[in-house]
Amino acid sequence: MAAVEDRHWWYGGMRRIAAAMLDEVYGGQCDLRILDAGCGTGGNALFLRRYGQVAGFDLAAEALELGGKRLPGILARGSVLQIPFADGRFDLVTSFDVLYHRAVPDEDRALGEMRRVLRPGGRLLIRLPAYEFLRSKHDRAVHTRRRYTAADARALLRGRGFVVERCSYVNSLLFPLPLVLRMLERALPALEQQESDLTMPAPLINEALRWPLAAEAAWLASGRSFPIGLSVICRARREP
């Protein structure tokens, strides 16, 4: 992640999609108190700085060591099952591809912790991998415990006292390509390898793959959504 997240088309595209969801309610604001729950190596925390002051935490010491070089003094070590911050401290909590992980055996408890550190009326933005039938070598490499549908995500959020404002599948325009790849991997196991998919493609391919996600971000910014996709993204509000 540390090696590619500033240049890889997927990371850049997903940040544009997150911005489309956030700008709808926070466009022009730069004074929010923000927590990135499961911040990894810090790329998303850097992106979130456009909206205000950011803190982050992660369970992996290696991620914090790498992220701390870019974000000194704002990253802590901790688990989403026991968030190391006080009640009601943040206006916005983000969690990008964290709750699915096998290190989070109870996502309901994790969402309860995220709700605890949000102020009343604060918002949560989460992203999760979609559809169990898309499970692949990448899931084994990144320790996926579960993949989700949009209905799963809504139910989890509502069960923890959140009001779901927006929920959509994303990474939708490229959906046929990984679907075919997953089918080929199952038919021809020799195609599977142990490493994840997060390797840098050739520069021209990397640039070309940015455009579908940019188009999706524009579509979401217009208030519309997608019926299928490789990920689910939801924005929800904490009710008092």
C-alpha positions as a Python dict, from the first residue, in 0.01 Angstrom:
ca = {
    (1, 'M'): (0, 0, 0),
    (2, 'A'): (271, 245, 98),
    (3, 'A'): (450, 184, -230),
    (4, 'V'): (152, 241, -461),
    (5, 'E'): (-132, 430, -290),
    (6, 'D'): (-22, 776, -407),
    (7, 'R'): (-5, 668, -773),
    (8, 'H'): (-233, 369, -826),
    (9, 'W'): (-553, 435, -1026),
    (10, 'W'): (-774, 249, -774),
    (11, 'Y'): (-668, 459, -475),
    (12, 'G'): (-699, 784, -665),
    (13, 'G'): (-1036, 690, -807),
    (14, 'M'): (-1176, 579, -473),
    (15, 'R'): (-1071, 908, -316),
    (16, 'R'): (-1258, 1095, -588),
    (17, 'I'): (-1564, 885, -511),
    (18, 'A'): (-1529, 953, -138),
    (19, 'A'): (-1497, 1326, -213),
    (20, 'A'): (-1821, 1313, -415),
    (21, 'M'): (-2003, 1165, -114),
    (22, 'L'): (-1847, 1413, 131),
    (23, 'D'): (-1875, 1729, -79),
    (24, 'E'): (-2251, 1683, -88),
    (25, 'V'): (-2266, 1768, 284),
    (26, 'Y'): (-1927, 1927, 357),
    (27, 'G'): (-1836, 2107, 36),
    (28, 'G'): (-1636, 2419, 123),
    (29, 'Q'): (-1587, 2322, 488),
    (30, 'C'): (-1236, 2293, 625),
    (31, 'D'): (-1295, 2296, 1002),
    (32, 'L'): (-1416, 1942, 1071),
    (33, 'R'): (-1267, 1713, 1332),
    (34, 'I'): (-1206, 1390, 1142),
    (35, 'L'): (-1098, 1039, 1239),
    (36, 'D'): (-978, 782, 986),
    (37, 'A'): (-1046, 447, 1153),
    (38, 'G'): (-800, 195, 1017),
    (39, 'C'): (-582, 454, 845),
    (40, 'G'): (-329, 214, 693),
    (41, 'T'): (-25, 396, 562),
    (42, 'G'): (-192, 736, 573),
    (43, 'G'): (-292, 819, 217),
    (44, 'N'): (-658, 869, 297),
    (45, 'A'): (-575, 1080, 602),
    (46, 'L'): (-377, 1312, 375),
    (47, 'F'): (-674, 1335, 137),
    (48, 'L'): (-916, 1410, 423),
    (49, 'R'): (-715, 1713, 534),
    (50, 'R'): (-905, 1921, 280),
    (51, 'Y'): (-1206, 1897, 517),
    (52, 'G'): (-1033, 1976, 847),
    (53, 'Q'): (-808, 1838, 1118),
    (54, 'V'): (-745, 1464, 1084),
    (55, 'A'): (-643, 1197, 1333),
    (56, 'G'): (-597, 832, 1245),
    (57, 'F'): (-524, 495, 1398),
    (58, 'D'): (-440, 147, 1280),
    (59, 'L'): (-371, -191, 1435),
    (60, 'A'): (-64, -264, 1220),
    (61, 'A'): (261, -124, 1357),
    (62, 'E'): (419, -143, 1010),
    (63, 'A'): (146, 76, 863),
    (64, 'L'): (190, 337, 1136),
    (65, 'E'): (566, 339, 1091),
    (66, 'L'): (528, 410, 720),
    (67, 'G'): (237, 652, 760),
    (68, 'G'): (405, 838, 1042),
    (69, 'K'): (678, 954, 808),
    (70, 'R'): (420, 1158, 616),
    (71, 'L'): (187, 1239, 905),
    (72, 'P'): (403, 1280, 1214),
    (73, 'G'): (219, 1305, 1543),
    (74, 'I'): (-138, 1238, 1427),
    (75, 'L'): (-150, 857, 1397),
    (76, 'A'): (-208, 623, 1691),
    (77, 'R'): (-213, 248, 1734),
    (78, 'G'): (-547, 91, 1815),
    (79, 'S'): (-831, -134, 1707),
    (80, 'V'): (-1173, -41, 1570),
    (81, 'L'): (-1308, -271, 1842),
    (82, 'Q'): (-1173, -33, 2107),
    (83, 'I'): (-1110, 308, 1950),
    (84, 'P'): (-848, 505, 2147),
    (85, 'F'): (-1035, 838, 2148),
    (86, 'A'): (-1290, 1005, 2374),
    (87, 'D'): (-1670, 1006, 2330),
    (88, 'G'): (-1823, 1261, 2092),
    (89, 'R'): (-1490, 1399, 1974),
    (90, 'F'): (-1533, 1392, 1594),
    (91, 'D'): (-1761, 1544, 1330),
    (92, 'L'): (-1670, 1278, 1073),
    (93, 'V'): (-1537, 923, 1100),
    (94, 'T'): (-1419, 739, 789),
    (95, 'S'): (-1342, 370, 753),
    (96, 'F'): (-1219, 254, 414),
    (97, 'D'): (-1207, -124, 364),
    (98, 'V'): (-1154, -209, 732),
    (99, 'L'): (-1464, -380, 873),
    (100, 'Y'): (-1432, -670, 629),
    (101, 'H'): (-1095, -778, 774),
    (102, 'R'): (-1049, -1097, 975),
    (103, 'A'): (-891, -885, 1251),
    (104, 'V'): (-1243, -736, 1299),
    (105, 'P'): (-1454, -1037, 1402),
    (106, 'D'): (-1744, -817, 1518),
    (107, 'E'): (-1826, -528, 1286),
    (108, 'D'): (-2132, -442, 1495),
    (109, 'R'): (-1909, -366, 1792),
    (110, 'A'): (-1676, -165, 1568),
    (111, 'L'): (-1966, 46, 1441),
    (112, 'G'): (-2074, 103, 1799),
    (113, 'E'): (-1727, 238, 1875),
    (114, 'M'): (-1740, 466, 1571),
    (115, 'R'): (-2078, 596, 1685),
    (116, 'R'): (-1938, 655, 2034),
    (117, 'V'): (-1659, 885, 1914),
    (118, 'L'): (-1893, 1081, 1684),
    (119, 'R'): (-2074, 1386, 1814),
    (120, 'P'): (-2456, 1379, 1779),
    (121, 'G'): (-2529, 1470, 1418),
    (122, 'G'): (-2180, 1363, 1309),
    (123, 'R'): (-2134, 1141, 1007),
    (124, 'L'): (-1971, 811, 917),
    (125, 'L'): (-1839, 721, 570),
    (126, 'I'): (-1756, 353, 522),
    (127, 'R'): (-1645, 149, 223),
    (128, 'L'): (-1664, -231, 206),
    (129, 'P'): (-1585, -498, -57),
    (130, 'A'): (-1896, -627, -234),
    (131, 'Y'): (-2039, -972, -307),
    (132, 'E'): (-1911, -1300, -168),
    (133, 'F'): (-1909, -1452, -518),
    (134, 'L'): (-1623, -1215, -606),
    (135, 'R'): (-1393, -1365, -341),
    (136, 'S'): (-1051, -1428, -497),
    (137, 'K'): (-674, -1452, -445),
    (138, 'H'): (-674, -1084, -347),
    (139, 'D'): (-906, -1161, -53),
    (140, 'R'): (-670, -1427, 75),
    (141, 'A'): (-375, -1191, 43),
    (142, 'V'): (-547, -909, 235),
    (143, 'H'): (-718, -1137, 493),
    (144, 'T'): (-1082, -1080, 395),
    (145, 'R'): (-1329, -1218, 648),
    (146, 'R'): (-1647, -1114, 468),
    (147, 'R'): (-1779, -933, 161),
    (148, 'Y'): (-2105, -734, 170),
    (149, 'T'): (-2411, -632, -24),
    (150, 'A'): (-2558, -282, -1),
    (151, 'A'): (-2846, -429, 201),
    (152, 'D'): (-2595, -580, 446),
    (153, 'A'): (-2427, -243, 493),
    (154, 'R'): (-2756, -59, 547),
    (155, 'A'): (-2872, -316, 801),
    (156, 'L'): (-2547, -295, 998),
    (157, 'L'): (-2562, 83, 1012),
    (158, 'R'): (-2928, 101, 1109),
    (159, 'G'): (-2874, -163, 1375),
    (160, 'R'): (-2621, 64, 1541),
    (161, 'G'): (-2840, 375, 1544),
    (162, 'F'): (-2722, 542, 1223),
    (163, 'V'): (-2948, 702, 965),
    (164, 'V'): (-2827, 602, 619),
    (165, 'E'): (-2812, 910, 393),
    (166, 'R'): (-2644, 766, 83),
    (167, 'C'): (-2548, 410, -11),
    (168, 'S'): (-2426, 288, -348),
    (169, 'Y'): (-2216, 26, -515),
    (170, 'V'): (-1901, 172, -674),
    (171, 'N'): (-1624, 57, -906),
    (172, 'S'): (-1917, -42, -1123),
    (173, 'L'): (-1813, 43, -1479),
    (174, 'L'): (-1522, -200, -1462),
    (175, 'F'): (-1733, -469, -1293),
    (176, 'P'): (-1737, -711, -1592),
    (177, 'L'): (-1357, -737, -1603),
    (178, 'P'): (-1293, -873, -1252),
    (179, 'L'): (-1607, -1086, -1280),
    (180, 'V'): (-1457, -1265, -1583),
    (181, 'L'): (-1121, -1291, -1408),
    (182, 'R'): (-1279, -1451, -1100),
    (183, 'M'): (-1455, -1705, -1322),
    (184, 'L'): (-1129, -1788, -1498),
    (185, 'E'): (-947, -1829, -1167),
    (186, 'R'): (-1207, -2079, -1050),
    (187, 'A'): (-1197, -2271, -1380),
    (188, 'L'): (-817, -2261, -1406),
    (189, 'P'): (-667, -2262, -1054),
    (190, 'A'): (-317, -2235, -1201),
    (191, 'L'): (-397, -1869, -1277),
    (192, 'E'): (-419, -1791, -907),
    (193, 'Q'): (-122, -1653, -717),
    (194, 'Q'): (-72, -1562, -354),
    (195, 'E'): (-6, -1191, -386),
    (196, 'S'): (-276, -924, -396),
    (197, 'D'): (-387, -728, -703),
    (198, 'L'): (-223, -407, -580),
    (199, 'T'): (67, -391, -820),
    (200, 'M'): (133, -88, -1038),
    (201, 'P'): (15, -134, -1399),
    (202, 'A'): (197, 24, -1692),
    (203, 'P'): (167, 406, -1687),
    (204, 'L'): (-74, 429, -1982),
    (205, 'I'): (-300, 158, -1840),
    (206, 'N'): (-288, 319, -1497),
    (207, 'E'): (-397, 650, -1647),
    (208, 'A'): (-671, 493, -1860),
    (209, 'L'): (-821, 312, -1561),
    (210, 'R'): (-863, 641, -1374),
    (211, 'W'): (-1134, 760, -1612),
    (212, 'P'): (-1412, 510, -1526),
    (213, 'L'): (-1384, 595, -1156),
    (214, 'A'): (-1377, 967, -1234),
    (215, 'A'): (-1701, 919, -1428),
    (216, 'E'): (-1852, 731, -1134),
    (217, 'A'): (-1756, 1013, -898),
    (218, 'A'): (-1935, 1262, -1124),
    (219, 'W'): (-2242, 1036, -1137),
    (220, 'L'): (-2253, 1009, -757),
    (221, 'A'): (-2204, 1385, -723),
    (222, 'S'): (-2522, 1432, -926),
    (223, 'G'): (-2715, 1242, -658),
    (224, 'R'): (-2744, 912, -842),
    (225, 'S'): (-2613, 566, -752),
    (226, 'F'): (-2510, 231, -904),
    (227, 'P'): (-2697, -101, -874),
    (228, 'I'): (-2384, -323, -881),
    (229, 'G'): (-2013, -280, -822),
    (230, 'L'): (-1700, -417, -664),
    (231, 'S'): (-1741, -210, -346),
    (232, 'V'): (-2017, -57, -135),
    (233, 'I'): (-1989, 297, 2),
    (234, 'C'): (-2229, 442, 259),
    (235, 'R'): (-2264, 777, 431),
    (236, 'A'): (-2466, 776, 752),
    (237, 'R'): (-2551, 1020, 1029),
    (238, 'R'): (-2544, 961, 1403),
    (239, 'E'): (-2878, 1049, 1554),
    (240, 'P'): (-2881, 1186, 1912),
}
